[in-house]
Amino acid sequence: MSSINDIMVDITPQVLLKAYACGIFPMAESAEDNALYWIEPERRGVLPLDNIHIPRRLARTIRQDKFEVRIDHDFEAVIDGCAEPRPGRRSTWINKRIRTLYGELFDLERCHTVEVWSKGEMVGGLYGVRLAGAFFGESMFSRTRDASKVALVHLAARLKFGGFSLLDTQFLTDHLVRFGVIEVSREKFQGLLEGALLGGGEFAKLPADCSGSSVLQLVSQTSKTGCSTA
């Protein structure tokens, strides 16, 4: 793991995208530490887009459209949520430089958010980086039950409909295993990444107001279908 500060390079959104194309990404030790570190895990978490598992209770919640899902509506609120203290974690790796860099990527339409709203308030969401046919999930948060899970399922449907082939979750967690996330070697991930970079993906192809039933249908089928807002 090398510190970005140890390398004589001006870290810019363009440099960051090149790093993602090589299979590495930055993290900070804490919000108070201004240094960034390049991370290239030996084992990488990947969610196969053709083999996603959705628990029945969660599927029912999504089908009932209990939440409003917005896309790229409020990046600052999403990253604030991702940086919040949570049970078992009092500090965050999201420091000022992370906020600035990914905010710039968001302005360039290379960083995207999936936001979950209820009664006019954001209750969960996630953000990540788009590069060709790959999407790199960065962080997610939830302030109410199922909110981050709903965001993840909506993200998967959007990626499938948009022609993406790789959803990188960086690490494997108990939370993600329930959805079918697997762990692959660094070498295997590089092969998946190279294939995804040769392809393409349209993040905005799926309508933002796609119904929960259509989202579930998209995720469960191997081929793309239409989207109903009813």
Buried (B, 14 or more C-beta within 10 A) or exposed (E): EEEBEEEEEEBEBEBBBEBBBEBBBBBBBEBEBEBBBBBBBEEBBBBBBEEBEBEEEBBEBBBEBBBBBBBBBBBEBBBBBBBEEEEEEEEBBBBEBBBEBBBBBBEEEBBBBBBBBBEEEBBBBBBBBBBBBBBBBBBBBBBBEBBBBBBBBBBBBBBBBBBBBBBBBBBBEEBBEEBBBBBBEEEBBBEBBEBBBEEEBBBEBBBBBBBBBBBBBBBBEEEBEEBBEE
